[in-house]
Amino acid sequence: MLYLIGLGLGDEKDISVRALEVVKRCTHVYLEAYTSILGMASREKLEEFYGREVIEADRELVEQGADETILQHAETGEVAFLVVGDVFGATTHSDLCVRAAERGIPYKVFHNASIMNAISCCGLQLYRFGEAVSIVFFTDTWKPDSFYDRIKCNRDNGLHTLCLLDIKVKEQSIENMCRGRKIFEPPRFMTVNQCVEQLLEIEATRKEGVYDESTLCVGMARIGTDTQQITSGTMKELLDVDFGEPLHSVVIPGEMHFIEKEHLDFFAKSVTPVEGGG
């Protein structure tokens, strides 16, 4: 039996009671450790609270080695696969369900809060969001801009855009990959400031007027924890805001209902009331 369990956004205690009961009886407990991080809890804290050894599962293990580990154990015992946020926040987890089903392994899902629904704590209503976009770290030779077209589509339709910011965990340099050396780069987590810089860089290149330095945005950090931070302001203003530790997200508002504007005013960097999403 395979249990896919969402952990929520805060710490080890955000797991549901039913899911905790399952974890405590599982023979193997894996923690997916590459699409997100749990804001206020280490693996050691999880182990202490759950009373079980927690095995960190990196991308290679889940996407290439699950057949010989996670799924093999689930054929003969009960296995928990822990995911920060909600289980289906990444396509990898859907793939794991498909592979389990193909092997005749039953699975059960325990949902939890994720950034995809908790983002509404900034005051913008969930049903007014369009397609979410991912913003990856640029390199000197690689600056993907497919997000620009999606933001444009959302704004053309008056919809808000959630920008999910890049996470680099257990990544190798090109040199180490080519040489076959298992040497990994230090973890990197994109900040609100870096995201805004890259958004503006692509606007300067594309010049389609989708947004500019005066466009209202919302910078958000550590949502779901006791230290969460929400600050709204223009893109230019957010460049100078210190959002602290990861994880960060950015929202570009579309057209706003007056209640959304009033709520968003609580988080304004300046004292000027929000006039609109443009």
C-alpha positions in Angstrom: 0.0 0.0 0.0 1.3 3.4 -0.9 0.1 6.5 1.0 0.8 9.9 -0.6 0.5 12.5 2.2 0.5 16.3 2.0 2.3 17.9 4.9 1.0 21.5 4.5 3.3 24.6 4.6 4.3 25.2 8.1 6.0 22.5 10.3 5.7 18.9 11.3 2.4 19.5 13.1 0.5 20.5 10.0 -0.1 16.9 9.0 -3.7 15.8 9.4 -4.5 13.5 12.3 -5.6 10.7 10.0 -2.4 10.9 8.0 -0.3 10.9 11.1 -1.9 7.7 12.2 -0.9 6.2 8.9 2.7 7.4 9.0 3.2 5.9 12.5 2.4 2.4 11.2 4.2 2.5 7.9 7.3 0.4 7.4 9.0 3.0 5.2 8.5 6.8 5.2 9.9 8.9 2.3 10.1 12.7 2.2 10.1 14.2 -1.2 12.9 16.7 -1.0 13.2 18.6 -4.3 10.0 20.4 -5.3 9.7 22.3 -2.1 10.8 22.5 1.6 8.9 22.5 4.8 9.1 26.0 6.2 9.8 25.4 9.9 10.8 21.7 10.2 13.9 19.6 9.5 13.9 15.9 8.7 15.0 15.3 12.3 12.0 17.1 13.6 9.7 15.0 11.4 11.3 11.9 12.7 10.9 12.9 16.3 7.2 13.8 15.9 6.3 10.9 13.7 8.3 8.3 15.5 9.7 6.9 12.3 12.9 7.1 10.3 12.3 9.6 7.4 14.2 8.9 4.2 14.9 11.9 2.0 13.9 11.2 -1.6 15.6 13.4 -4.2 14.6 13.7 -7.8 16.8 10.9 -9.0 15.3 8.4 -6.5 11.6 9.4 -7.2 11.8 9.7 -11.0 14.3 7.0 -11.7 14.7 4.8 -8.7 11.2 4.5 -7.3 10.6 1.1 -8.9 13.4 -0.5 -6.8 12.7 1.4 -3.6 9.3 3.1 -2.9 7.1 0.9 -5.1 9.0 -2.3 -4.3 8.4 -1.7 -0.5 4.8 -0.8 -1.2 4.1 -4.2 -2.8 4.7 -6.0 0.5 4.2 -3.3 3.2 2.8 0.1 3.9 4.8 3.0 2.6 4.3 6.7 3.2 5.4 9.3 0.6 5.4 12.7 2.2 5.1 15.9 0.1 5.4 19.5 1.3 2.1 21.3 0.5 -0.4 19.1 -1.3 0.3 15.8 -3.0 -0.5 16.9 -6.5 1.4 20.2 -6.5 3.9 18.6 -8.9 3.5 16.3 -11.9 6.1 13.9 -10.4 3.6 12.8 -7.8 0.9 12.1 -10.4 3.4 9.9 -12.2 4.1 8.0 -9.0 0.4 7.2 -8.7 0.3 6.0 -12.3 3.3 3.7 -11.8 1.9 2.3 -8.6 -1.4 1.5 -10.3 0.4 -0.1 -13.3 2.0 -2.5 -10.8 -1.2 -3.3 -9.0 -0.3 -1.4 -5.9 -3.2 0.4 -4.2 -2.7 3.9 -3.1 -4.4 6.5 -1.0 -4.0 10.3 -0.9 -4.2 12.6 2.1 -4.5 16.3 0.9 -3.2 19.4 2.7 -2.8 23.1 2.2 -0.4 24.3 -0.6 0.7 27.6 -2.0 -1.9 27.1 -4.7 -4.7 27.8 -2.3 -2.9 29.6 0.6 -1.9 32.3 -1.8 -5.3 33.9 -1.3 -4.2 35.1 2.2 -2.9 38.2 0.4 -6.6 39.2 -0.2 -6.9 38.1 -3.8 -9.7 35.7 -4.4 -8.8 32.2 -5.7 -11.4 32.0 -8.4 -9.9 35.1 -10.0 -6.5 33.5 -10.6 -5.5 32.4 -14.1 -2.7 30.0 -15.0 0.2 29.9 -12.6 3.7 30.3 -14.0 7.1 29.0 -13.0 10.1 31.5 -13.0 13.4 29.7 -13.2 16.9 31.0 -12.5 18.4 32.6 -15.7 21.9 31.8 -16.8 24.1 33.6 -19.2 23.0 31.4 -22.1 19.5 30.4 -21.0 16.7 32.8 -20.3 13.3 31.1 -21.0 10.4 33.5 -21.3 7.4 31.3 -21.9 5.9 32.7 -18.6 5.6 36.1 -20.3 2.9 34.9 -22.7 1.0 33.3 -19.9 1.1 36.4 -17.8 -0.1 38.4 -20.8 -3.0 36.0 -21.4 -4.0 36.3 -17.7 -3.8 40.1 -17.7 -5.7 40.3 -21.0 -8.5 38.4 -19.2 -8.3 40.4 -16.0 -6.9 37.5 -14.0 -4.3 37.3 -11.3 -1.0 35.4 -11.9 0.8 33.3 -9.3 4.5 33.1 -10.0 6.2 30.0 -8.5 9.8 30.7 -7.9 12.7 28.4 -8.7 14.3 26.0 -6.2 17.7 24.4 -6.8 18.3 21.5 -4.5 21.0 18.8 -5.0 21.9 20.3 -8.4 25.1 19.6 -10.3 27.2 22.0 -12.3 27.6 21.2 -16.0 31.3 20.3 -15.4 30.5 17.8 -12.6 27.8 16.3 -14.7 30.1 15.8 -17.6 32.8 14.3 -15.5 30.3 12.0 -13.7 31.2 13.5 -10.3 28.5 13.3 -7.6 29.3 16.8 -6.4 26.3 19.0 -5.8 25.9 22.8 -5.7 24.7 24.6 -2.6 20.9 24.9 -2.4 19.4 28.1 -4.0 16.0 29.5 -3.6 14.8 32.4 -5.8 13.8 35.5 -4.0 11.0 38.0 -4.8 13.7 40.5 -5.8 15.3 38.1 -8.3 12.0 37.2 -9.7 11.0 40.8 -10.3 14.4 41.6 -11.9 13.9 38.7 -14.4 10.4 39.7 -15.1 11.5 43.2 -16.0 14.4 41.9 -18.0 12.1 39.9 -20.3 9.7 42.9 -20.6 12.7 45.0 -21.7 13.5 42.4 -24.3 9.9 41.6 -25.6 8.6 45.2 -25.3 4.9 44.2 -25.5 3.8 46.3 -22.5 2.5 43.4 -20.4 3.8 45.0 -17.2 6.5 47.6 -16.2 8.2 49.0 -13.1 4.9 50.7 -12.0 2.9 47.4 -12.1 1.4 46.4 -8.8 2.7 43.1 -7.4 2.6 41.1 -4.2 5.7 39.6 -2.7 5.1 36.7 -0.3 7.4 34.7 1.9 7.1 31.6 4.1 3.3 31.4 3.7 1.7 29.2 6.3 4.4 29.8 8.9 4.5 32.1 11.9 7.0 34.3 10.1 5.0 34.7 6.9 5.5 38.1 5.1 3.3 39.8 2.6 4.1 43.1 0.9 2.4 44.7 -2.0 3.8 47.5 -4.1 5.1 48.3 -7.5 7.7 46.1 -9.1 10.2 48.9 -8.6 9.3 49.1 -4.9 9.5 45.4 -4.3 13.1 45.3 -5.6 14.2 46.9 -2.4 12.2 44.9 0.1 14.0 42.3 2.2 11.7 39.2 2.3 14.0 37.1 4.4 14.3 33.3 4.3 12.6 31.1 1.6 10.3 30.1 0.2 9.1 33.1 -1.8 6.2 33.7 -4.3 5.1 36.6 -6.4 1.5 37.5 -7.5 0.7 39.9 -10.3 -2.8 41.1 -9.8 -5.3 41.5 -12.6 -8.6 43.4 -12.3 -9.7 43.5 -8.7 -13.0 43.6 -6.9 -13.2 46.4 -4.4 -13.0 43.9 -1.5 -9.8 42.5 -2.9 -8.3 46.1 -3.1 -9.3 46.8 0.5 -7.7 43.6 1.7 -4.5 44.1 -0.4 -4.2 47.6 1.1 -3.3 45.9 4.5 0.0 44.8 2.9 0.9 47.9 0.9 4.5 49.0 1.1 3.4 52.7 0.6 0.4 54.4 2.2 -1.2 55.1 -1.2 -4.4 53.0 -1.5 -4.4 50.4 -4.3 -6.1 51.8 -7.4 -6.0 48.7 -9.6 -4.1 45.8 -11.0 -2.4 47.6 -13.9 
